[in-house]
Amino acid sequence: MKRFLGALSGSVAGILTFVFLSIPFMSLNNENETITEATSMNAWDFLNSELLSNMEGYGFLKAFIIISIVLACLIILLSVLSLLKETKIIKTNANFDFFNFLLLILLTVSAIVVIIGISNLGKTTEVFTDKVIRPYKAGVGSILNIVVSALATLACAIPVFSPSKKKKR
């Protein structure tokens, strides 16, 4: 079972990344006095948003969401290749679990950068009080994306860094 752990955790993290991008991943911060209604937005709406495209930090956040999508696709592909290798359908000496582990680390870092980008999107400072206004806060999708990708990274580390017991002939 340990030999399938890296492939399964990678495929689950890759698929759930798309799910988490489809649920609310950011919302208006209703703690500010100037904002009266709370609305939320998923990542696909954010990528197509004309209203937010003029805000400071929009391009940075959009780039890291796209990087997350590309990484999730690569993780799913490597997980399928790793499953095929472990079931001996394809024969290769490539260590797909190690590359999957590296991509999962990059996905976790990308998810952390997305949350930082959300909190800095459209950030302003009031002139007289020097109070920082952050109009957006991270939603459930972006938080779950970090949690699942970090757990998948830890699960993928088990087969990568555990000593393998190969039979000597």
Phi and psi in radians as a Rosetta constraint file:
Dihedral C 1 N 2 CA 2 C 2 CIRCULARHARMONIC -1.120 0.35
Dihedral N 2 CA 2 C 2 N 3 CIRCULARHARMONIC -0.503 0.35
Dihedral C 2 N 3 CA 3 C 3 CIRCULARHARMONIC -1.276 0.35
Dihedral N 3 CA 3 C 3 N 4 CIRCULARHARMONIC -0.363 0.35
Dihedral C 3 N 4 CA 4 C 4 CIRCULARHARMONIC -1.637 0.35
Dihedral N 4 CA 4 C 4 N 5 CIRCULARHARMONIC -0.136 0.35
Dihedral C 4 N 5 CA 5 C 5 CIRCULARHARMONIC -1.098 0.35
Dihedral N 5 CA 5 C 5 N 6 CIRCULARHARMONIC -0.742 0.35
Dihedral C 5 N 6 CA 6 C 6 CIRCULARHARMONIC -1.125 0.35
Dihedral N 6 CA 6 C 6 N 7 CIRCULARHARMONIC -0.749 0.35
Dihedral C 6 N 7 CA 7 C 7 CIRCULARHARMONIC -1.201 0.35
Dihedral N 7 CA 7 C 7 N 8 CIRCULARHARMONIC -0.726 0.35
Dihedral C 7 N 8 CA 8 C 8 CIRCULARHARMONIC -1.202 0.35
Dihedral N 8 CA 8 C 8 N 9 CIRCULARHARMONIC -0.746 0.35
Dihedral C 8 N 9 CA 9 C 9 CIRCULARHARMONIC -1.172 0.35
Dihedral N 9 CA 9 C 9 N 10 CIRCULARHARMONIC -0.644 0.35
Dihedral C 9 N 10 CA 10 C 10 CIRCULARHARMONIC -1.158 0.35
Dihedral N 10 CA 10 C 10 N 11 CIRCULARHARMONIC -0.755 0.35
Dihedral C 10 N 11 CA 11 C 11 CIRCULARHARMONIC -1.176 0.35
Dihedral N 11 CA 11 C 11 N 12 CIRCULARHARMONIC -0.664 0.35
Dihedral C 11 N 12 CA 12 C 12 CIRCULARHARMONIC -1.128 0.35
Dihedral N 12 CA 12 C 12 N 13 CIRCULARHARMONIC -0.767 0.35
Dihedral C 12 N 13 CA 13 C 13 CIRCULARHARMONIC -1.139 0.35
Dihedral N 13 CA 13 C 13 N 14 CIRCULARHARMONIC -0.702 0.35
Dihedral C 13 N 14 CA 14 C 14 CIRCULARHARMONIC -1.138 0.35
Dihedral N 14 CA 14 C 14 N 15 CIRCULARHARMONIC -0.774 0.35
Dihedral C 14 N 15 CA 15 C 15 CIRCULARHARMONIC -1.186 0.35
Dihedral N 15 CA 15 C 15 N 16 CIRCULARHARMONIC -0.756 0.35
Dihedral C 15 N 16 CA 16 C 16 CIRCULARHARMONIC -1.194 0.35
Dihedral N 16 CA 16 C 16 N 17 CIRCULARHARMONIC -0.397 0.35
Dihedral C 16 N 17 CA 17 C 17 CIRCULARHARMONIC -1.063 0.35
Dihedral N 17 CA 17 C 17 N 18 CIRCULARHARMONIC -0.743 0.35
Dihedral C 17 N 18 CA 18 C 18 CIRCULARHARMONIC -1.171 0.35
Dihedral N 18 CA 18 C 18 N 19 CIRCULARHARMONIC -0.626 0.35
Dihedral C 18 N 19 CA 19 C 19 CIRCULARHARMONIC -1.145 0.35
Dihedral N 19 CA 19 C 19 N 20 CIRCULARHARMONIC -0.773 0.35
Dihedral C 19 N 20 CA 20 C 20 CIRCULARHARMONIC -1.235 0.35
Dihedral N 20 CA 20 C 20 N 21 CIRCULARHARMONIC -0.433 0.35
Dihedral C 20 N 21 CA 21 C 21 CIRCULARHARMONIC -1.316 0.35
Dihedral N 21 CA 21 C 21 N 22 CIRCULARHARMONIC -0.272 0.35
Dihedral C 21 N 22 CA 22 C 22 CIRCULARHARMONIC -1.640 0.35
Dihedral N 22 CA 22 C 22 N 23 CIRCULARHARMONIC -0.267 0.35
Dihedral C 22 N 23 CA 23 C 23 CIRCULARHARMONIC -1.717 0.35
Dihedral N 23 CA 23 C 23 N 24 CIRCULARHARMONIC 2.897 0.35
Dihedral C 23 N 24 CA 24 C 24 CIRCULARHARMONIC -0.963 0.35
Dihedral N 24 CA 24 C 24 N 25 CIRCULARHARMONIC 2.060 0.35
Dihedral C 24 N 25 CA 25 C 25 CIRCULARHARMONIC -1.924 0.35
Dihedral N 25 CA 25 C 25 N 26 CIRCULARHARMONIC -0.118 0.35
Dihedral C 25 N 26 CA 26 C 26 CIRCULARHARMONIC -2.703 0.35
Dihedral N 26 CA 26 C 26 N 27 CIRCULARHARMONIC 2.674 0.35
Dihedral C 26 N 27 CA 27 C 27 CIRCULARHARMONIC -2.534 0.35
Dihedral N 27 CA 27 C 27 N 28 CIRCULARHARMONIC 2.858 0.35
Dihedral C 27 N 28 CA 28 C 28 CIRCULARHARMONIC -1.215 0.35
Dihedral N 28 CA 28 C 28 N 29 CIRCULARHARMONIC 2.414 0.35
Dihedral C 28 N 29 CA 29 C 29 CIRCULARHARMONIC -1.425 0.35
Dihedral N 29 CA 29 C 29 N 30 CIRCULARHARMONIC 1.833 0.35
Dihedral C 29 N 30 CA 30 C 30 CIRCULARHARMONIC -1.483 0.35
Dihedral N 30 CA 30 C 30 N 31 CIRCULARHARMONIC 0.164 0.35
Dihedral C 30 N 31 CA 31 C 31 CIRCULARHARMONIC -1.387 0.35
Dihedral N 31 CA 31 C 31 N 32 CIRCULARHARMONIC -0.328 0.35
Dihedral C 31 N 32 CA 32 C 32 CIRCULARHARMONIC -1.311 0.35
Dihedral N 32 CA 32 C 32 N 33 CIRCULARHARMONIC 2.569 0.35
Dihedral C 32 N 33 CA 33 C 33 CIRCULARHARMONIC -1.247 0.35
Dihedral N 33 CA 33 C 33 N 34 CIRCULARHARMONIC -0.434 0.35
Dihedral C 33 N 34 CA 34 C 34 CIRCULARHARMONIC -1.459 0.35
Dihedral N 34 CA 34 C 34 N 35 CIRCULARHARMONIC -0.326 0.35
Dihedral C 34 N 35 CA 35 C 35 CIRCULARHARMONIC -1.790 0.35
Dihedral N 35 CA 35 C 35 N 36 CIRCULARHARMONIC 2.193 0.35
Dihedral C 35 N 36 CA 36 C 36 CIRCULARHARMONIC -1.841 0.35
Dihedral N 36 CA 36 C 36 N 37 CIRCULARHARMONIC -0.404 0.35
Dihedral C 36 N 37 CA 37 C 37 CIRCULARHARMONIC -2.103 0.35
Dihedral N 37 CA 37 C 37 N 38 CIRCULARHARMONIC 2.564 0.35
Dihedral C 37 N 38 CA 38 C 38 CIRCULARHARMONIC -1.837 0.35
Dihedral N 38 CA 38 C 38 N 39 CIRCULARHARMONIC 2.162 0.35
Dihedral C 38 N 39 CA 39 C 39 CIRCULARHARMONIC -2.226 0.35
Dihedral N 39 CA 39 C 39 N 40 CIRCULARHARMONIC 2.757 0.35
Dihedral C 39 N 40 CA 40 C 40 CIRCULARHARMONIC -2.206 0.35
Dihedral N 40 CA 40 C 40 N 41 CIRCULARHARMONIC 2.883 0.35
Dihedral C 40 N 41 CA 41 C 41 CIRCULARHARMONIC -2.571 0.35
Dihedral N 41 CA 41 C 41 N 42 CIRCULARHARMONIC 2.452 0.35
Dihedral C 41 N 42 CA 42 C 42 CIRCULARHARMONIC -1.610 0.35
Dihedral N 42 CA 42 C 42 N 43 CIRCULARHARMONIC 3.018 0.35
Dihedral C 42 N 43 CA 43 C 43 CIRCULARHARMONIC -1.171 0.35
Dihedral N 43 CA 43 C 43 N 44 CIRCULARHARMONIC -0.581 0.35
Dihedral C 43 N 44 CA 44 C 44 CIRCULARHARMONIC -1.193 0.35
Dihedral N 44 CA 44 C 44 N 45 CIRCULARHARMONIC -0.682 0.35
Dihedral C 44 N 45 CA 45 C 45 CIRCULARHARMONIC -1.162 0.35
Dihedral N 45 CA 45 C 45 N 46 CIRCULARHARMONIC -0.644 0.35
Dihedral C 45 N 46 CA 46 C 46 CIRCULARHARMONIC -1.110 0.35
Dihedral N 46 CA 46 C 46 N 47 CIRCULARHARMONIC -0.742 0.35
Dihedral C 46 N 47 CA 47 C 47 CIRCULARHARMONIC -1.133 0.35
Dihedral N 47 CA 47 C 47 N 48 CIRCULARHARMONIC -0.484 0.35
Dihedral C 47 N 48 CA 48 C 48 CIRCULARHARMONIC -1.742 0.35
Dihedral N 48 CA 48 C 48 N 49 CIRCULARHARMONIC 0.096 0.35
Dihedral C 48 N 49 CA 49 C 49 CIRCULARHARMONIC -1.314 0.35
Dihedral N 49 CA 49 C 49 N 50 CIRCULARHARMONIC 2.165 0.35
Dihedral C 49 N 50 CA 50 C 50 CIRCULARHARMONIC -1.476 0.35
Dihedral N 50 CA 50 C 50 N 51 CIRCULARHARMONIC -0.537 0.35
Dihedral C 50 N 51 CA 51 C 51 CIRCULARHARMONIC -1.183 0.35
Dihedral N 51 CA 51 C 51 N 52 CIRCULARHARMONIC -0.715 0.35
Dihedral C 51 N 52 CA 52 C 52 CIRCULARHARMONIC -1.488 0.35
Dihedral N 52 CA 52 C 52 N 53 CIRCULARHARMONIC -0.184 0.35
Dihedral C 52 N 53 CA 53 C 53 CIRCULARHARMONIC -1.149 0.35
Dihedral N 53 CA 53 C 53 N 54 CIRCULARHARMONIC -0.298 0.35
Dihedral C 53 N 54 CA 54 C 54 CIRCULARHARMONIC -1.572 0.35
Dihedral N 54 CA 54 C 54 N 55 CIRCULARHARMONIC -0.112 0.35
Dihedral C 54 N 55 CA 55 C 55 CIRCULARHARMONIC -1.340 0.35
Dihedral N 55 CA 55 C 55 N 56 CIRCULARHARMONIC 2.619 0.35
Dihedral C 55 N 56 CA 56 C 56 CIRCULARHARMONIC -1.212 0.35
Dihedral N 56 CA 56 C 56 N 57 CIRCULARHARMONIC 2.277 0.35
Dihedral C 56 N 57 CA 57 C 57 CIRCULARHARMONIC 1.645 0.35
Dihedral N 57 CA 57 C 57 N 58 CIRCULARHARMONIC -0.038 0.35
Dihedral C 57 N 58 CA 58 C 58 CIRCULARHARMONIC -1.133 0.35
Dihedral N 58 CA 58 C 58 N 59 CIRCULARHARMONIC -0.808 0.35
Dihedral C 58 N 59 CA 59 C 59 CIRCULARHARMONIC -1.117 0.35
Dihedral N 59 CA 59 C 59 N 60 CIRCULARHARMONIC -0.687 0.35
Dihedral C 59 N 60 CA 60 C 60 CIRCULARHARMONIC -1.088 0.35
Dihedral N 60 CA 60 C 60 N 61 CIRCULARHARMONIC -0.841 0.35
Dihedral C 60 N 61 CA 61 C 61 CIRCULARHARMONIC -1.163 0.35
Dihedral N 61 CA 61 C 61 N 62 CIRCULARHARMONIC -0.704 0.35
Dihedral C 61 N 62 CA 62 C 62 CIRCULARHARMONIC -1.096 0.35
Dihedral N 62 CA 62 C 62 N 63 CIRCULARHARMONIC -0.705 0.35
Dihedral C 62 N 63 CA 63 C 63 CIRCULARHARMONIC -1.086 0.35
Dihedral N 63 CA 63 C 63 N 64 CIRCULARHARMONIC -0.737 0.35
Dihedral C 63 N 64 CA 64 C 64 CIRCULARHARMONIC -1.319 0.35
Dihedral N 64 CA 64 C 64 N 65 CIRCULARHARMONIC -0.448 0.35
Dihedral C 64 N 65 CA 65 C 65 CIRCULARHARMONIC -1.201 0.35
Dihedral N 65 CA 65 C 65 N 66 CIRCULARHARMONIC -0.729 0.35
Dihedral C 65 N 66 CA 66 C 66 CIRCULARHARMONIC -1.150 0.35
Dihedral N 66 CA 66 C 66 N 67 CIRCULARHARMONIC -0.677 0.35
Dihedral C 66 N 67 CA 67 C 67 CIRCULARHARMONIC -1.076 0.35
Dihedral N 67 CA 67 C 67 N 68 CIRCULARHARMONIC -0.700 0.35
Dihedral C 67 N 68 CA 68 C 68 CIRCULARHARMONIC -1.090 0.35
Dihedral N 68 CA 68 C 68 N 69 CIRCULARHARMONIC -0.695 0.35
Dihedral C 68 N 69 CA 69 C 69 CIRCULARHARMONIC -1.139 0.35
Dihedral N 69 CA 69 C 69 N 70 CIRCULARHARMONIC -0.781 0.35
Dihedral C 69 N 70 CA 70 C 70 CIRCULARHARMONIC -1.121 0.35
Dihedral N 70 CA 70 C 70 N 71 CIRCULARHARMONIC -0.755 0.35
Dihedral C 70 N 71 CA 71 C 71 CIRCULARHARMONIC -1.104 0.35
Dihedral N 71 CA 71 C 71 N 72 CIRCULARHARMONIC -0.701 0.35
Dihedral C 71 N 72 CA 72 C 72 CIRCULARHARMONIC -1.097 0.35
Dihedral N 72 CA 72 C 72 N 73 CIRCULARHARMONIC -0.709 0.35
Dihedral C 72 N 73 CA 73 C 73 CIRCULARHARMONIC -1.104 0.35
Dihedral N 73 CA 73 C 73 N 74 CIRCULARHARMONIC -0.776 0.35
Dihedral C 73 N 74 CA 74 C 74 CIRCULARHARMONIC -1.141 0.35
Dihedral N 74 CA 74 C 74 N 75 CIRCULARHARMONIC -0.655 0.35
Dihedral C 74 N 75 CA 75 C 75 CIRCULARHARMONIC -1.136 0.35
Dihedral N 75 CA 75 C 75 N 76 CIRCULARHARMONIC -0.748 0.35
Dihedral C 75 N 76 CA 76 C 76 CIRCULARHARMONIC -1.093 0.35
Dihedral N 76 CA 76 C 76 N 77 CIRCULARHARMONIC -0.750 0.35
Dihedral C 76 N 77 CA 77 C 77 CIRCULARHARMONIC -1.090 0.35
Dihedral N 77 CA 77 C 77 N 78 CIRCULARHARMONIC -0.812 0.35
Dihedral C 77 N 78 CA 78 C 78 CIRCULARHARMONIC -1.168 0.35
Dihedral N 78 CA 78 C 78 N 79 CIRCULARHARMONIC -0.566 0.35
Dihedral C 78 N 79 CA 79 C 79 CIRCULARHARMONIC -1.166 0.35
Dihedral N 79 CA 79 C 79 N 80 CIRCULARHARMONIC -0.709 0.35
Dihedral C 79 N 80 CA 80 C 80 CIRCULARHARMONIC -1.118 0.35
Dihedral N 80 CA 80 C 80 N 81 CIRCULARHARMONIC -0.757 0.35
Dihedral C 80 N 81 CA 81 C 81 CIRCULARHARMONIC -1.102 0.35
Dihedral N 81 CA 81 C 81 N 82 CIRCULARHARMONIC -0.681 0.35
Dihedral C 81 N 82 CA 82 C 82 CIRCULARHARMONIC -1.155 0.35
Dihedral N 82 CA 82 C 82 N 83 CIRCULARHARMONIC -0.701 0.35
Dihedral C 82 N 83 CA 83 C 83 CIRCULARHARMONIC -1.123 0.35
Dihedral N 83 CA 83 C 83 N 84 CIRCULARHARMONIC -0.694 0.35
Dihedral C 83 N 84 CA 84 C 84 CIRCULARHARMONIC -1.146 0.35
Dihedral N 84 CA 84 C 84 N 85 CIRCULARHARMONIC -0.629 0.35
Dihedral C 84 N 85 CA 85 C 85 CIRCULARHARMONIC -1.213 0.35
Dihedral N 85 CA 85 C 85 N 86 CIRCULARHARMONIC -0.762 0.35
Dihedral C 85 N 86 CA 86 C 86 CIRCULARHARMONIC -1.206 0.35
Dihedral N 86 CA 86 C 86 N 87 CIRCULARHARMONIC -0.489 0.35
Dihedral C 86 N 87 CA 87 C 87 CIRCULARHARMONIC -1.554 0.35
Dihedral N 87 CA 87 C 87 N 88 CIRCULARHARMONIC 0.090 0.35
Dihedral C 87 N 88 CA 88 C 88 CIRCULARHARMONIC 1.099 0.35
Dihedral N 88 CA 88 C 88 N 89 CIRCULARHARMONIC 0.514 0.35
Dihedral C 88 N 89 CA 89 C 89 CIRCULARHARMONIC -1.386 0.35
Dihedral N 89 CA 89 C 89 N 90 CIRCULARHARMONIC -0.699 0.35
Dihedral C 89 N 90 CA 90 C 90 CIRCULARHARMONIC -2.009 0.35
Dihedral N 90 CA 90 C 90 N 91 CIRCULARHARMONIC 2.568 0.35
Dihedral C 90 N 91 CA 91 C 91 CIRCULARHARMONIC -1.994 0.35
Dihedral N 91 CA 91 C 91 N 92 CIRCULARHARMONIC 2.061 0.35
Dihedral C 91 N 92 CA 92 C 92 CIRCULARHARMONIC -2.698 0.35
Dihedral N 92 CA 92 C 92 N 93 CIRCULARHARMONIC 2.767 0.35
Dihedral C 92 N 93 CA 93 C 93 CIRCULARHARMONIC -1.677 0.35
Dihedral N 93 CA 93 C 93 N 94 CIRCULARHARMONIC 0.030 0.35
Dihedral C 93 N 94 CA 94 C 94 CIRCULARHARMONIC -1.172 0.35
Dihedral N 94 CA 94 C 94 N 95 CIRCULARHARMONIC 2.460 0.35
Dihedral C 94 N 95 CA 95 C 95 CIRCULARHARMONIC -1.691 0.35
Dihedral N 95 CA 95 C 95 N 96 CIRCULARHARMONIC 1.506 0.35
Dihedral C 95 N 96 CA 96 C 96 CIRCULARHARMONIC -1.173 0.35
Dihedral N 96 CA 96 C 96 N 97 CIRCULARHARMONIC -0.526 0.35
Dihedral C 96 N 97 CA 97 C 97 CIRCULARHARMONIC -1.123 0.35
Dihedral N 97 CA 97 C 97 N 98 CIRCULARHARMONIC -0.647 0.35
Dihedral C 97 N 98 CA 98 C 98 CIRCULARHARMONIC -1.159 0.35
Dihedral N 98 CA 98 C 98 N 99 CIRCULARHARMONIC -0.776 0.35
Dihedral C 98 N 99 CA 99 C 99 CIRCULARHARMONIC -1.173 0.35
Dihedral N 99 CA 99 C 99 N 100 CIRCULARHARMONIC -0.617 0.35
Dihedral C 99 N 100 CA 100 C 100 CIRCULARHARMONIC -1.109 0.35
Dihedral N 100 CA 100 C 100 N 101 CIRCULARHARMONIC -0.706 0.35
Dihedral C 100 N 101 CA 101 C 101 CIRCULARHARMONIC -1.085 0.35
Dihedral N 101 CA 101 C 101 N 102 CIRCULARHARMONIC -0.773 0.35
Dihedral C 101 N 102 CA 102 C 102 CIRCULARHARMONIC -1.107 0.35
Dihedral N 102 CA 102 C 102 N 103 CIRCULARHARMONIC -0.723 0.35
Dihedral C 102 N 103 CA 103 C 103 CIRCULARHARMONIC -1.174 0.35
Dihedral N 103 CA 103 C 103 N 104 CIRCULARHARMONIC -0.607 0.35
Dihedral C 103 N 104 CA 104 C 104 CIRCULARHARMONIC -1.173 0.35
Dihedral N 104 CA 104 C 104 N 105 CIRCULARHARMONIC -0.622 0.35
Dihedral C 104 N 105 CA 105 C 105 CIRCULARHARMONIC -1.100 0.35
Dihedral N 105 CA 105 C 105 N 106 CIRCULARHARMONIC -0.783 0.35
Dihedral C 105 N 106 CA 106 C 106 CIRCULARHARMONIC -1.115 0.35
Dihedral N 106 CA 106 C 106 N 107 CIRCULARHARMONIC -0.643 0.35
Dihedral C 106 N 107 CA 107 C 107 CIRCULARHARMONIC -1.146 0.35
Dihedral N 107 CA 107 C 107 N 108 CIRCULARHARMONIC -0.691 0.35
Dihedral C 107 N 108 CA 108 C 108 CIRCULARHARMONIC -1.143 0.35
Dihedral N 108 CA 108 C 108 N 109 CIRCULARHARMONIC -0.772 0.35
Dihedral C 108 N 109 CA 109 C 109 CIRCULARHARMONIC -1.108 0.35
Dihedral N 109 CA 109 C 109 N 110 CIRCULARHARMONIC -0.719 0.35
Dihedral C 109 N 110 CA 110 C 110 CIRCULARHARMONIC -1.101 0.35
Dihedral N 110 CA 110 C 110 N 111 CIRCULARHARMONIC -0.701 0.35
Dihedral C 110 N 111 CA 111 C 111 CIRCULARHARMONIC -1.141 0.35
Dihedral N 111 CA 111 C 111 N 112 CIRCULARHARMONIC -0.641 0.35
Dihedral C 111 N 112 CA 112 C 112 CIRCULARHARMONIC -1.169 0.35
Dihedral N 112 CA 112 C 112 N 113 CIRCULARHARMONIC -0.740 0.35
Dihedral C 112 N 113 CA 113 C 113 CIRCULARHARMONIC -1.130 0.35
Dihedral N 113 CA 113 C 113 N 114 CIRCULARHARMONIC -0.608 0.35
Dihedral C 113 N 114 CA 114 C 114 CIRCULARHARMONIC -1.105 0.35
Dihedral N 114 CA 114 C 114 N 115 CIRCULARHARMONIC -0.727 0.35
Dihedral C 114 N 115 CA 115 C 115 CIRCULARHARMONIC -1.155 0.35
Dihedral N 115 CA 115 C 115 N 116 CIRCULARHARMONIC -0.694 0.35
Dihedral C 115 N 116 CA 116 C 116 CIRCULARHARMONIC -1.119 0.35
Dihedral N 116 CA 116 C 116 N 117 CIRCULARHARMONIC -0.705 0.35
Dihedral C 116 N 117 CA 117 C 117 CIRCULARHARMONIC -1.118 0.35
Dihedral N 117 CA 117 C 117 N 118 CIRCULARHARMONIC -0.654 0.35
Dihedral C 117 N 118 CA 118 C 118 CIRCULARHARMONIC -1.111 0.35
Dihedral N 118 CA 118 C 118 N 119 CIRCULARHARMONIC -0.756 0.35
Dihedral C 118 N 119 CA 119 C 119 CIRCULARHARMONIC -1.231 0.35
Dihedral N 119 CA 119 C 119 N 120 CIRCULARHARMONIC -0.377 0.35
Dihedral C 119 N 120 CA 120 C 120 CIRCULARHARMONIC -1.736 0.35
Dihedral N 120 CA 120 C 120 N 121 CIRCULARHARMONIC -0.016 0.35
Dihedral C 120 N 121 CA 121 C 121 CIRCULARHARMONIC -1.210 0.35
Dihedral N 121 CA 121 C 121 N 122 CIRCULARHARMONIC 2.057 0.35
Dihedral C 121 N 122 CA 122 C 122 CIRCULARHARMONIC 1.207 0.35
Dihedral N 122 CA 122 C 122 N 123 CIRCULARHARMONIC 0.397 0.35
Dihedral C 122 N 123 CA 123 C 123 CIRCULARHARMONIC -1.171 0.35
Dihedral N 123 CA 123 C 123 N 124 CIRCULARHARMONIC 2.323 0.35
Dihedral C 123 N 124 CA 124 C 124 CIRCULARHARMONIC -2.312 0.35
Dihedral N 124 CA 124 C 124 N 125 CIRCULARHARMONIC 2.856 0.35
Dihedral C 124 N 125 CA 125 C 125 CIRCULARHARMONIC -2.146 0.35
Dihedral N 125 CA 125 C 125 N 126 CIRCULARHARMONIC 2.289 0.35
Dihedral C 125 N 126 CA 126 C 126 CIRCULARHARMONIC -1.194 0.35
Dihedral N 126 CA 126 C 126 N 127 CIRCULARHARMONIC 2.511 0.35
Dihedral C 126 N 127 CA 127 C 127 CIRCULARHARMONIC -1.229 0.35
Dihedral N 127 CA 127 C 127 N 128 CIRCULARHARMONIC -0.831 0.35
Dihedral C 127 N 128 CA 128 C 128 CIRCULARHARMONIC -1.475 0.35
Dihedral N 128 CA 128 C 128 N 129 CIRCULARHARMONIC -0.592 0.35
Dihedral C 128 N 129 CA 129 C 129 CIRCULARHARMONIC -1.786 0.35
Dihedral N 129 CA 129 C 129 N 130 CIRCULARHARMONIC -0.146 0.35
Dihedral C 129 N 130 CA 130 C 130 CIRCULARHARMONIC 0.995 0.35
Dihedral N 130 CA 130 C 130 N 131 CIRCULARHARMONIC 0.471 0.35
Dihedral C 130 N 131 CA 131 C 131 CIRCULARHARMONIC -1.458 0.35
Dihedral N 131 CA 131 C 131 N 132 CIRCULARHARMONIC 2.293 0.35
Dihedral C 131 N 132 CA 132 C 132 CIRCULARHARMONIC -1.488 0.35
Dihedral N 132 CA 132 C 132 N 133 CIRCULARHARMONIC 2.214 0.35
Dihedral C 132 N 133 CA 133 C 133 CIRCULARHARMONIC -1.852 0.35
Dihedral N 133 CA 133 C 133 N 134 CIRCULARHARMONIC 2.107 0.35
Dihedral C 133 N 134 CA 134 C 134 CIRCULARHARMONIC -1.958 0.35
Dihedral N 134 CA 134 C 134 N 135 CIRCULARHARMONIC 1.807 0.35
Dihedral C 134 N 135 CA 135 C 135 CIRCULARHARMONIC -1.267 0.35
Dihedral N 135 CA 135 C 135 N 136 CIRCULARHARMONIC -0.299 0.35
Dihedral C 135 N 136 CA 136 C 136 CIRCULARHARMONIC -2.160 0.35
Dihedral N 136 CA 136 C 136 N 137 CIRCULARHARMONIC 2.605 0.35
Dihedral C 136 N 137 CA 137 C 137 CIRCULARHARMONIC -2.316 0.35
Dihedral N 137 CA 137 C 137 N 138 CIRCULARHARMONIC 2.761 0.35
Dihedral C 137 N 138 CA 138 C 138 CIRCULARHARMONIC -1.197 0.35
Dihedral N 138 CA 138 C 138 N 139 CIRCULARHARMONIC 2.483 0.35
Dihedral C 138 N 139 CA 139 C 139 CIRCULARHARMONIC -1.770 0.35
Dihedral N 139 CA 139 C 139 N 140 CIRCULARHARMONIC -3.032 0.35
Dihedral C 139 N 140 CA 140 C 140 CIRCULARHARMONIC -1.079 0.35
Dihedral N 140 CA 140 C 140 N 141 CIRCULARHARMONIC -0.721 0.35
Dihedral C 140 N 141 CA 141 C 141 CIRCULARHARMONIC -1.090 0.35
Dihedral N 141 CA 141 C 141 N 142 CIRCULARHARMONIC -0.741 0.35
Dihedral C 141 N 142 CA 142 C 142 CIRCULARHARMONIC -1.270 0.35
Dihedral N 142 CA 142 C 142 N 143 CIRCULARHARMONIC -0.578 0.35
Dihedral C 142 N 143 CA 143 C 143 CIRCULARHARMONIC -1.233 0.35
Dihedral N 143 CA 143 C 143 N 144 CIRCULARHARMONIC -0.784 0.35
Dihedral C 143 N 144 CA 144 C 144 CIRCULARHARMONIC -1.130 0.35
Dihedral N 144 CA 144 C 144 N 145 CIRCULARHARMONIC -0.544 0.35
Dihedral C 144 N 145 CA 145 C 145 CIRCULARHARMONIC -1.088 0.35
Dihedral N 145 CA 145 C 145 N 146 CIRCULARHARMONIC -0.725 0.35
Dihedral C 145 N 146 CA 146 C 146 CIRCULARHARMONIC -1.152 0.35
Dihedral N 146 CA 146 C 146 N 147 CIRCULARHARMONIC -0.801 0.35
Dihedral C 146 N 147 CA 147 C 147 CIRCULARHARMONIC -1.094 0.35
Dihedral N 147 CA 147 C 147 N 148 CIRCULARHARMONIC -0.841 0.35
Dihedral C 147 N 148 CA 148 C 148 CIRCULARHARMONIC -1.195 0.35
Dihedral N 148 CA 148 C 148 N 149 CIRCULARHARMONIC -0.727 0.35
Dihedral C 148 N 149 CA 149 C 149 CIRCULARHARMONIC -1.190 0.35
Dihedral N 149 CA 149 C 149 N 150 CIRCULARHARMONIC -0.605 0.35
Dihedral C 149 N 150 CA 150 C 150 CIRCULARHARMONIC -1.198 0.35
Dihedral N 150 CA 150 C 150 N 151 CIRCULARHARMONIC -0.740 0.35
Dihedral C 150 N 151 CA 151 C 151 CIRCULARHARMONIC -1.149 0.35
Dihedral N 151 CA 151 C 151 N 152 CIRCULARHARMONIC -0.667 0.35
Dihedral C 151 N 152 CA 152 C 152 CIRCULARHARMONIC -1.161 0.35
Dihedral N 152 CA 152 C 152 N 153 CIRCULARHARMONIC -0.630 0.35
Dihedral C 152 N 153 CA 153 C 153 CIRCULARHARMONIC -1.106 0.35
Dihedral N 153 CA 153 C 153 N 154 CIRCULARHARMONIC -0.753 0.35
Dihedral C 153 N 154 CA 154 C 154 CIRCULARHARMONIC -1.146 0.35
Dihedral N 154 CA 154 C 154 N 155 CIRCULARHARMONIC -0.701 0.35
Dihedral C 154 N 155 CA 155 C 155 CIRCULARHARMONIC -1.178 0.35
Dihedral N 155 CA 155 C 155 N 156 CIRCULARHARMONIC -0.619 0.35
Dihedral C 155 N 156 CA 156 C 156 CIRCULARHARMONIC -1.292 0.35
Dihedral N 156 CA 156 C 156 N 157 CIRCULARHARMONIC -0.393 0.35
Dihedral C 156 N 157 CA 157 C 157 CIRCULARHARMONIC -1.235 0.35
Dihedral N 157 CA 157 C 157 N 158 CIRCULARHARMONIC -0.424 0.35
Dihedral C 157 N 158 CA 158 C 158 CIRCULARHARMONIC -1.090 0.35
Dihedral N 158 CA 158 C 158 N 159 CIRCULARHARMONIC -0.940 0.35
Dihedral C 158 N 159 CA 159 C 159 CIRCULARHARMONIC -1.275 0.35
Dihedral N 159 CA 159 C 159 N 160 CIRCULARHARMONIC -0.394 0.35
Dihedral C 159 N 160 CA 160 C 160 CIRCULARHARMONIC -1.265 0.35
Dihedral N 160 CA 160 C 160 N 161 CIRCULARHARMONIC -0.750 0.35
Dihedral C 160 N 161 CA 161 C 161 CIRCULARHARMONIC -1.803 0.35
Dihedral N 161 CA 161 C 161 N 162 CIRCULARHARMONIC -0.001 0.35
Dihedral C 161 N 162 CA 162 C 162 CIRCULARHARMONIC -1.468 0.35
Dihedral N 162 CA 162 C 162 N 163 CIRCULARHARMONIC 2.525 0.35
Dihedral C 162 N 163 CA 163 C 163 CIRCULARHARMONIC -1.209 0.35
Dihedral N 163 CA 163 C 163 N 164 CIRCULARHARMONIC 2.360 0.35
Dihedral C 163 N 164 CA 164 C 164 CIRCULARHARMONIC -1.579 0.35
Dihedral N 164 CA 164 C 164 N 165 CIRCULARHARMONIC 2.472 0.35
Dihedral C 164 N 165 CA 165 C 165 CIRCULARHARMONIC -1.860 0.35
Dihedral N 165 CA 165 C 165 N 166 CIRCULARHARMONIC 1.677 0.35
Dihedral C 165 N 166 CA 166 C 166 CIRCULARHARMONIC -1.692 0.35
Dihedral N 166 CA 166 C 166 N 167 CIRCULARHARMONIC 2.460 0.35
Dihedral C 166 N 167 CA 167 C 167 CIRCULARHARMONIC -1.338 0.35
Dihedral N 167 CA 167 C 167 N 168 CIRCULARHARMONIC 2.306 0.35
Dihedral C 167 N 168 CA 168 C 168 CIRCULARHARMONIC -1.615 0.35
Dihedral N 168 CA 168 C 168 N 169 CIRCULARHARMONIC 2.375 0.35
